[in-house]
């Protein structure tokens, strides 16, 4: 994530997503523009309101908890949604009652281990 955030610049369009990122059924999406890039924060203006986002986490700095995350594209949001859906499906499939045969479980585990080596 750090490399992507280093490319953010003043005047760039960004997207803000409110709510629980994996569970929200109809999360609110807002478009904004980066107006300042500081040492610790990005300041984003949207509908006349300025908001500060932590440069490392892309989460809004607020006294009331975190409910807004900054994204550089709508594709990033779609990818996050798909990740959440796939994780939910995998959790459901691999509960204590898993009915997959052992050979399939071994192949799935090999793919997971391959991904861990790439990370």
N, C-alpha and C positions, 0 to 999 in steps of 0.2 A: 504494500500500500504506500510505503514511503516514496518510492520512485514516482508513482502517479501523482502524489500530492506536490512533489517538487516542480511539476510542470504547470501548476495552477498560476495564473497571472491576472493582473488587474484587467477588467473588461471581459473576462471569460464568463460565459453562461454556465451555470451550475443548477443542480436540482436538489431540492430539500424534501425529505420524506419524513412525515410525522407518524408516530405510533410505534407499536411493537413490530419490528421488522419482519418477523416470521409468522406472527399470528393475526395481524390485522387483516380483516376481510376487505375493506375498502380504504386503504391508507390515503391520506391527503398528500398530494404532490404539488409542490410549488416551484416555479422557476425563479432564479435570481441571477445577479451579476456580482462578481467579486469587485469590490470597490477599493479595498486596501489589502496588502499582504504584509503582515508584520512578522516579528521574530517568532511569536508563539501562536498567532491567530490569523485567520482569514476573516475579513469583514464582508458580509454579503448583504446586498440590498434587494429587497423584494417587496413590491407594493408600497414603497416609501418607508419601509421599516428596515433598520440595520440590525444584523445579528452577527455574533462572533462565533467562529468555529475553531476548535483546537486543530492545529496543523497536523499533529500526529494521528489523531483518532478520527478527525472529520465529524466529531460530535459537537453539538451546540454547547457553549459554555452558559450555564444557567444555575441559579440558586435553587431551583425547584426540581432537580433531577434531569434526566436526559430523555427527550422525546423526539429530537430532530437530528437527522443525519444528512450530511452533505454528500452528493454524488456528482461525478463529472459527466455522466451520460445516463440516458434512460436505459441503455443496455446493461449498465451496472446494476440498476434496480431490478431489471428482469432476471439477471443472473442470480441475484440474491433471493428473489422469489422462488426461482427454480431450485436453488440449493435447499431452501427450507422445505419445499415440497418433496424433494428426493430424500432428504433426511427423515421426514415424517414417514414416508413410504417404507424406507429401510428399517426404521425402528419398529414399525408394525409387522413387517415380514420376519424380523429376527427377534421377536419376543420369545419367551420361554417355550412356546408351543411351535417352534420352527419345524416345518414339515419338508424342508428341502433335503434332498439326498446328500450324503456325505461328499460325493465327488463334486457336486455343484458348490457346496460350501467351501471346499478346498480351492476351487477355481476363483471364487469370489475373494477368498482370503489372499490368493496370489496377486490379484489385481490391487487390492488394498495395500499389500506390502510393496508392490511396485511403485505405487503413488507415494508411499512414505520415503522410498529411496530417492525419488525425484525432488522431494521438498527440501 
